[in-house]
Amino acid sequence: MTLARSLIAVLVSAGALLAAVPALAAPVALTPLPVKLTTAEGSFSLSARSRIFVARGDVEARGVATQLADLLRRTRGLNLAVVEGAPRAGEAGIVLARGGPAGEAYTLQSGPSGVTITAARRAGLFYGAMTLWQLATQEAGRGPVTLPAVAIEDAPRFGWRGLMIDSARHLQSVETLRAIIDAMAAHKLNTLHWHLVDDQGWRLEIKKYPKLTEVGAWRVPAGAAGRDARGRPVRYGGYYTQDQVRDLVAYAAARNVTIVPEIEMPGHALAPIVGYPALGVNPNPPAMDRNNWGIFPWLYNLDDSTFSFLNDVLDEVMDLFPSDYIHVGGDEAVKDQWKASPKIQAQMKALGLKDEHEAQSYFIQRVGKHLSARGRRLIGWDEILEGGLAPNATVMSWRGLEGAVAAARQGHDTVLSPWPLMYLDNRQSASPDEPPGRGRVVSLKDVYDFDPAPAEMTVEERKHVIGLQANAWTEHMRTDRRLETMVFPRMVALAERGWSPATTTDWADFNRRMPAEFARLDALGVAYDAVPFEPQTTLSAGADGKVTVALASSLAIGEIRYAVGGSEPTMASSRYQQPLVLAANDKLRARTFVDGRPLGRIRDLSVHPDSLLTRTGHQLKACSDKLTLLLEDDAPTTGDRAVFHIDIMNPCWIWEGADLSKGAVLTARIGQVPFNFQIGAERDRIPLRAPATPEGELEVRLGCEGERIAALPLGKAAREPALSTIAGKIPARDGRHDLCLMFTSKSVDPTFAIDRVTLKPN
Ligand code: ACM
């Protein structure tokens, strides 16, 4: 090709690429970064007149071409025709051609004479089409677009580039799952591990066992959310019908995404056992407990009839999901019920199983045999190693990488999904604007920096690493939008780690591509978390009643521009360099820019000296960090709910440096949450302070072990499920003090929490 000969070779590093090709209208911003990318002079004009060509009779290519046309119509408003045959002489068209690399690999060349995507397999053609789509969506906007001239050779680093979605804790709509699959496909992610079963709900219609969904798919939410306006129990949940699943599996397959279903066993099984108590060890499973989070004791028993049930379920599962792999869970099966049951112990003895680990191994291996009889492979969480691995089993390593190392040493394949880096329920920054989740921060950079070539493994052992995966556990993702926000953009970082070569580790260059990524996610209609890019404010007292405002984004990417007085910050606005001194009622607007492009939203701040008197629960210092959550209030049941920053093992907050020289009035907005956490004996370690009044008090101490200087009775606030306010006087003390705030209570249920505190000097 003439184009190929005229190409200017540029290293894959897009940083270098930027410098070398100043003539390009828009610098190339593809994610994941291709293996080899060279740029050339010129460009290709993509417009509604452009046509997509496939060879006559190439049904697969035609399908991919139609998908590309649909996507361009939806996201850019361009209506391209798909044509069988070749472009007319002189026509610059888009050609999907066969040949070249196999598997998911492809080549793409674009220039004034057109775009050619070449791949041997459908998957490769599809990914070439996704790269073309990315070239067309580097900037927000609709209508014609100029694509840079490039030559790309591309192939994945790993075969398993996965996202796990937990639909058991909270069910998502099929539309949301489709949108997430679209966004996965656009970033060359190819595996959706679908967590369909857990203690809280069974989400898959099984024809032979209707009670799995009639009973097991519905629960009554904990706390205030569990009662309607007339005090009746709320039925919460739902499930996916087999027709919906078939459609979704096909939708995903068309986008090169394999859905791997997970049917949890032998633990995390309360929901099915509530539907069919004979599956369990003990009769009378506690149906109400399905609104709890944590690790439950409810296990399947070892009866033949239970294995027949599981085989029947898996038969229907395998009929629905053509994936090579079927995930059987295996994690966190505390064996207390098996240990305590004489019947289970007798069965174990008869089977020659020396302990409960061997019993779990027997359980998983027996199920594994059924899967292999139908040509499928078993995958499970790393606990399936305990007591002996099933032949051919693949280990999903989540408790660090030890499981992966052990599996590889035994010659088994493994998928890396270690806590905490690959756990998307961890929040993305320490900003109070983050959605509910776990208190630990796993930033976009943390995910980007994850190295899927563990140093603990030899080169040979690393060959067993078939890929990596991040997991969206949804205990604290009640809405679909929150799920999307926790998943993106971190999955974009994982996509690069999973697809691009090991040498692609340039965080600064990844940042340069983020504005394009946000434009794409906007075009796809998928929510994402921009908070870590946005300027956050820290206020402190300045002279003469003024306020000093420090601005910083938690990812510290790009530059912050700001305007005082209400106008929109642009690249022409002042660049933030040092804290600003602002007067009362000044309006500050600030935004982050990367390479001249805005990243994230404009942040507004109205300055008021009184702002310094109030701190939210997120701004107060936590007394400890044992099990810290950003925990959503369970009330009110409709409308916005508070999100508390709380260590549920020690609910306690510190106001640092309070000036008590004149005494103060403390006003606290407080809420309460049900204690719906199954944490075993840990619950007894939560400190309880005896109340002096029937409803308890908010105690104020000088340091957490120090003198109690005030106790504000909760009174009727203790019975208010939503937020309410209490106030009281704090006596004068010399100097500044760290005030420790905690509640007295007879029980951990409910747990009281601070939403915000105002401390006004007398
Ligand atoms: C897990 O996080 N329990 C796999």
Boltz pocket constraint, residues with backbone or C-beta under 6 A from the ligand:
constraints:
  - pocket:
      binder: B
      contacts: [[A, 331], [A, 332], [A, 381], [A, 398]]
      max_distance: 6.0
